[in-house]
């Protein structure tokens, strides 16, 4: 099977601190911003990410898998899950919170359940290891689940979902993170950002995919605002007293993030905690944060992926009912509304031609990890 990271273009080091990058966007005009950016082809970006991960102690398999995810993020215009995540990967390794050469172990748990023990490594390689058996069980039974345990994760779920939709499967994925998010009506962190991703295959078209945090915004977006010296919008977080705050430092270091949609997002966040935590025998977000012990590493927990085969549900009527889904998609777009991920697919098309741009300061900090 061809590894998905090959299709993107058609032991730890010592405790050296990683310098955060910071860019004062508010003081720059358009020309200055352009001059402060570094353009890279996708191949150059991938080589940079892989070389940093290898240099700092990850083995080749993990370096390739993790690099593929961050390049997918950068390529698709999702800077919060792009190259800047390499800084966190190296920090996690230096803090002793990720196993650089972990070998995932695939377990045939039940007729419709695959379990993969990530053995303390990043989740990407564990997902890749469990994917063939997940697909096999889904084809056989119509529905199957993959539980990944003991993995380090930075929650770019659409990358995994698209591999399942490419195989003609409907897919759902979710995972907890660190306890950064207060429940609706509360002020103290209990939940993680707890993303949920869903994918629906479409013949000859980009799949219908959404991937969003159950928090008001992904934590990475607040981190990017802090690095850029920008205030965050109201509604993203609160201070230590539960009062609204637009200070990224206050929300990240002393306060809490908020759920989207109030009690609705809070309920979904709790669901993710349950089905991707205790149900699969793994950590909740609060337990992940306790394990972190102040190292500010990537979260350590589990992930649940559920796949469904339309052909097993529908048989000879499959194409008829998939066509009905297309009618719904068309009715959305005809009134000027966007489908989820449309902007991401547009960014992908541009990046394949033009490459990507990252802040020069971030590029310099990434290069410093090769020293």
C-alpha positions in Angstrom: 0.0 0.0 0.0 1.3 3.4 -0.9 1.8 5.6 2.2 -0.4 8.7 2.1 2.4 11.1 2.8 4.0 10.0 -0.5 1.0 11.5 -2.3 1.0 15.1 -0.9 2.5 16.7 -4.0 0.2 15.0 -6.8 16.2 9.2 21.6 15.7 12.6 22.4 18.0 15.6 22.3 19.1 17.6 25.3 16.8 20.0 27.1 17.5 23.0 24.9 14.7 25.6 25.1 12.8 26.3 22.0 12.4 30.1 21.3 8.9 31.1 20.5 8.4 33.2 17.4 6.6 36.5 17.6 5.5 38.9 14.9 3.8 42.3 15.5 1.3 42.1 12.6 -0.6 45.2 13.7 2.4 47.4 13.0 3.0 46.1 9.5 1.5 47.3 6.2 0.8 44.8 3.4 4.3 45.2 1.8 6.1 44.7 5.1 4.1 41.6 5.8 5.1 40.2 2.5 8.7 40.9 3.2 8.5 39.3 6.6 7.2 36.0 5.0 9.3 33.1 3.7 8.0 31.2 0.7 8.6 27.5 0.4 7.6 24.9 -2.1 5.7 22.0 -0.6 8.8 19.8 -1.2 11.0 22.3 0.6 8.6 22.6 3.5 8.4 18.8 3.8 12.1 18.4 3.7 12.5 21.1 6.4 10.0 19.4 8.7 11.5 15.9 8.1 15.1 17.1 8.6 14.2 18.8 11.9 12.4 15.8 13.3 15.2 13.4 12.2 17.9 15.7 13.6 16.2 15.9 17.0 15.9 12.1 17.3 12.7 10.9 15.7 13.2 7.8 13.5 12.5 8.0 9.8 9.0 6.5 9.9 7.7 8.9 12.5 9.5 11.9 10.9 7.8 11.2 7.6 4.4 10.6 9.1 4.4 13.7 11.4 5.9 15.9 8.6 3.2 14.8 6.2 0.5 16.0 8.7 2.0 19.4 9.3 2.6 19.9 5.6 -1.0 19.0 4.9 -2.0 21.7 7.4 0.3 24.3 5.9 -0.8 23.3 2.4 -4.5 23.6 3.2 -4.1 27.1 4.8 -4.4 25.8 8.4 -1.4 27.4 9.9 -2.5 26.4 13.4 -1.8 22.8 12.4 1.1 23.6 10.0 4.8 23.9 10.3 4.7 25.7 13.6 3.6 22.4 15.2 7.1 21.1 14.6 8.2 23.3 17.5 5.8 21.5 19.8 6.9 18.1 18.4 10.5 18.7 19.3 9.5 20.2 22.7 7.5 17.1 23.5 10.5 14.9 22.7 12.9 17.0 24.7 10.5 16.9 27.7 10.4 13.1 27.5 6.7 13.0 26.6 6.8 11.2 23.3 8.7 8.1 22.2 10.7 8.9 19.1 11.0 5.4 17.8 7.7 3.9 19.1 6.5 0.8 17.1 2.7 0.7 16.9 1.1 -2.7 17.7 -2.1 -3.6 15.9 -4.6 -5.7 17.8 -7.6 -7.5 16.2 -9.9 -6.7 19.1 -13.3 -7.9 17.8 -15.1 -8.5 14.5 -15.7 -4.8 14.1 -13.0 -3.3 16.3 -9.3 -2.6 15.6 -7.1 -1.4 18.4 -3.6 0.1 17.9 -1.2 0.6 20.8 0.8 3.7 19.7 3.3 2.9 22.5 3.7 6.6 23.4 4.5 7.7 19.9 2.7 10.3 17.7 -0.6 9.1 16.4 0.1 9.3 12.7 2.1 6.1 12.4 -0.4 4.3 14.6 -3.3 5.3 12.4 -1.4 4.2 9.3 -0.7 0.8 10.9 -4.3 0.2 11.8 -5.9 1.6 8.6 -5.7 -1.6 6.4 -7.5 -3.7 9.0 -10.0 -1.0 9.7 -10.9 -0.8 6.0 -11.1 -4.6 5.8 -13.5 -4.9 8.7 -15.6 -2.0 7.4 -16.0 -3.7 4.0 -16.9 -7.0 5.8 -19.3 -5.6 8.4 -20.5 -2.3 7.0 -19.2 -0.5 10.1 -16.0 -0.7 12.1 -14.1 1.2 14.7 -10.4 1.9 15.2 -9.3 2.8 18.8 -5.8 4.3 19.0 -4.3 4.1 22.6 -1.3 5.8 24.2 -0.7 8.2 21.5 0.6 11.8 21.4 -1.6 13.9 19.2 -2.1 17.5 17.9 -5.6 17.0 16.5 -5.4 17.4 12.7 -8.2 14.8 12.1 -9.2 15.8 8.5 -5.9 14.3 7.3 -7.0 10.9 8.5 -10.7 11.3 7.5 -9.7 12.1 3.9 -7.9 8.7 3.6 -11.1 7.0 4.5 -13.3 9.0 2.1 -10.7 8.3 -0.6 -11.5 4.6 -0.1 -15.2 5.3 -0.5 -16.1 5.2 3.2 -18.0 7.5 5.5 -15.9 8.4 8.5 -16.1 10.0 11.9 -13.2 10.7 14.3 -12.7 12.4 17.6 -10.2 12.8 20.4 -9.7 14.6 23.7 -6.6 16.8 24.4 -5.5 18.7 27.5 -8.0 20.2 29.9 -8.0 23.8 28.6 -11.8 24.4 28.1 -14.4 25.3 30.7 -17.8 23.7 30.5 -20.7 26.0 29.7 -21.7 27.9 32.9 -18.3 27.1 34.5 -15.0 28.9 34.6 -12.4 26.1 35.3 -10.9 23.9 32.5 -12.4 20.4 32.3 -12.5 19.5 28.6 -10.0 19.5 25.9 -10.6 21.3 22.6 -12.0 17.9 21.7 -12.2 18.0 17.9 -14.8 16.1 15.9 -14.2 15.3 12.2 -16.6 13.8 9.6 -16.2 12.8 6.0 -18.5 11.8 3.2 -17.1 10.5 -0.1 -18.1 12.1 -3.4 -17.4 10.6 -6.7 -15.2 12.9 -8.8 -15.3 15.7 -6.3 -13.6 16.7 -3.1 -15.2 14.9 -0.2 -17.6 16.6 2.2 -15.3 17.0 5.3 -15.5 19.0 8.4 -13.0 19.1 11.3 -13.6 21.5 14.1 -12.9 21.8 17.8 -15.8 21.8 20.3 -14.1 24.8 21.8 -14.9 28.2 20.3 -11.7 28.1 18.4 -8.7 25.7 18.1 -6.1 26.3 20.8 -3.5 26.7 18.0 -5.3 29.8 16.8 -5.0 31.5 20.2 -1.3 30.5 20.3 -0.8 32.1 16.9 -2.5 35.3 18.1 -0.1 35.3 21.1 2.9 34.8 18.9 1.7 37.7 16.7 1.0 39.9 19.6 -2.7 40.2 18.7 -5.8 40.4 20.9 -8.2 37.5 20.5 -11.9 38.1 19.8 -14.4 38.1 22.7 -16.0 34.7 23.2 -12.8 32.6 22.9 -11.8 32.6 26.5 -12.0 33.8 30.1 -9.5 34.8 32.8 -8.9 33.0 36.1 -12.0 34.6 37.6 -14.2 33.5 34.7 -14.5 37.0 33.2 -14.2 37.5 29.4 -10.7 38.2 28.2 -9.2 39.2 24.8 -5.6 38.7 26.1 -4.2 35.5 24.6 -1.6 35.2 27.4 -4.3 35.3 30.1 -6.5 32.8 28.4 -3.7 30.4 27.7 -1.8 30.6 30.9 -4.3 31.4 33.7 -7.8 31.2 32.4 -9.8 28.9 30.2 -11.1 28.5 26.7 -14.8 28.4 26.0 -16.9 25.9 24.1 -18.7 26.9 20.9 -22.4 27.3 21.1 -22.6 27.3 24.9 -24.2 24.2 26.4 -24.3 22.5 23.0 -20.6 22.6 22.5 -20.1 21.6 26.1 -22.3 18.5 25.7 -20.4 17.5 22.5 -17.1 18.0 24.3 -18.3 15.7 27.1 -19.3 13.1 24.5 -15.8 13.2 23.0 -14.3 12.8 26.5 -16.4 9.7 27.1 -16.2 7.8 23.7 -12.5 8.6 23.1 -11.5 8.3 26.7 -13.0 5.7 29.1 -14.8 3.8 26.3 -11.5 2.9 24.7 -9.6 2.7 28.0 -7.7 5.9 27.6 -7.1 9.2 29.3 -9.5 12.1 29.7 -8.3 15.6 29.0 -7.8 16.3 32.7 -5.7 13.1 33.0 -3.7 14.0 29.9 -2.9 17.5 31.4 -1.9 15.8 34.7 0.4 13.5 32.8 2.0 16.5 31.1 3.1 17.8 34.5 3.7 21.4 33.2 6.0 20.4 30.3 3.6 22.1 27.8 4.0 19.1 25.5 1.4 17.8 23.0 -1.5 15.9 24.6 -1.3 12.2 25.4 -4.5 10.3 25.1 -6.5 8.1 22.7 -8.5 8.5 19.5 -11.6 6.9 18.1 -12.3 6.5 14.4 -15.5 5.0 13.1 -15.9 4.0 9.4 -19.0 3.1 7.5 -19.3 1.5 4.1 -22.3 2.8 2.1 -22.3 -0.2 -0.2 -22.9 -2.6 2.8 -25.8 -0.4 4.0 -27.4 0.2 0.6 -26.3 -2.6 -1.8 -27.5 -2.1 -5.3 -29.2 1.2 -4.4 -25.9 2.8 -3.3 -25.5 5.1 -6.3 -29.2 6.2 -6.1 -28.8 7.3 -2.5 -25.4 8.9 -2.9 -27.0 11.0 -5.7 -29.6 12.2 -3.2 -26.7 13.5 -1.1 -25.4 15.4 -4.1 -28.8 17.1 -4.4 -28.5 18.4 -0.9 -24.9 19.7 -1.5 -26.1 21.4 -4.6 -28.9 23.1 -2.8 -26.4 24.5 -0.3 -24.1 25.9 -2.9 -26.8 27.3 -5.2 -27.7 29.9 -2.6 -24.1 31.1 -2.2 -23.2 29.1 0.9 -20.0 27.1 1.1 -19.6 23.5 1.9 -17.2 22.7 4.8 -13.5 22.5 3.7 -14.2 24.4 0.5 -11.8 27.2 1.5 -9.2 24.5 2.5 -9.5 22.8 -0.9 -9.0 26.2 -2.6 -5.9 26.8 -0.5 -4.6 23.3 -1.4 -4.9 24.0 -5.1 -3.0 27.3 -4.7 -0.3 25.7 -2.6 0.3 22.9 -5.1 1.2 25.6 -7.6 2.6 28.5 -5.5 4.0 26.7 -2.4 3.3 28.1 1.1 4.4 31.2 3.1 5.3 31.2 6.8 6.6 34.1 8.9 10.3 34.6 8.5 10.7 34.5 12.3 9.1 31.1 12.5 11.3 29.9 9.6 14.4 31.1 11.6 13.2 29.3 14.7 12.7 26.1 12.8 16.1 26.3 11.2 17.6 26.8 14.7 16.4 23.4 15.6 18.9 22.0 13.1 21.8 23.5 15.1 
